[in-house]
Amino acid sequence: MKFLPVLLLLIAPLHAEAPKIFKGLLEKDVPVKASIGIVVPPPEIEKYIAKVEASARKNKEWFAEYTKASKPGAPMPFHENLGLTKEEYDDYLALWAKRDFKTAAEVVLVLRETFGKTWSLTATGEAGVISTLRYDPEKDVYRSPNGEMKRLEDIKADATSILGAWSGHEWRLEEETGLGMIKENFAVGRYDDKEFGLLVYRVQEISSEGSRLLDKSLVLRFALGKAGQLPTQPKPR
């Protein structure tokens, strides 16, 4: 009967509570409607972006250093080398503040407990790539087919960031391969207004020559609480 303990392990029901990182965001085995989208500002901002890009081509070294010192995903502080007057820069900020989340596709997310004391987010459609990720709450790491993503400092993005003001948790993998470098990030959190949750995923593969072999990004937004939940099918008796 030495196989009995193994058999019992395989058929034993999973019943752990959802990890703390999902508290208030997603409930175990409850499907949630989510939107894949991008955040875009009004089209009028393009004229200012074109001016900044033209200035960047003329001042490549300065622009590279100035970009490094700026907050990622947020407008750079004003400087005359940006190629904008102060009035144009202020108008640029006003347009940036009007950016909006544009939905590209609707998908379904389900938080599930998996074997090995891990958790997964099963996703449909174009978001299916995140279904391969596994969260280990004991080690606080995310595992993907590429390797193990380590926990970073918590996210506390302000209102000027590309996604707006939101807070969350983030994990990252950076690994050298025979072809170059793989970079993978996953983040989960919520907007500060508490109306929506966010999932952000990106994977890049960069060759040893610096060219991008792979670059896939996903931003998923979902309503919190009952507003985002879909009806579940009753369990068979």
Secondary structure, DSSP 8 states (H G I E B T S, - for coil): -TTHHHHHHHHS-------GGGTTT--BT--EEEEEEEEE--GGGHHHHHHHHHHHHHSHHHHHHHHHTS-TTS-----GGGS--HHHHHHHHHHHTT-EEEEEEEEEEEEEEETTTEEEEEE-GGGGGGGG-EEETTTTEEEETTEEEEE---EEE-TTSTT-SEEEEEEEEEEE-SSEEEEEEEEEEEETTSSEEEEEEEEEEEETTS-EEEEEEEEEEEE-GGGGB--------
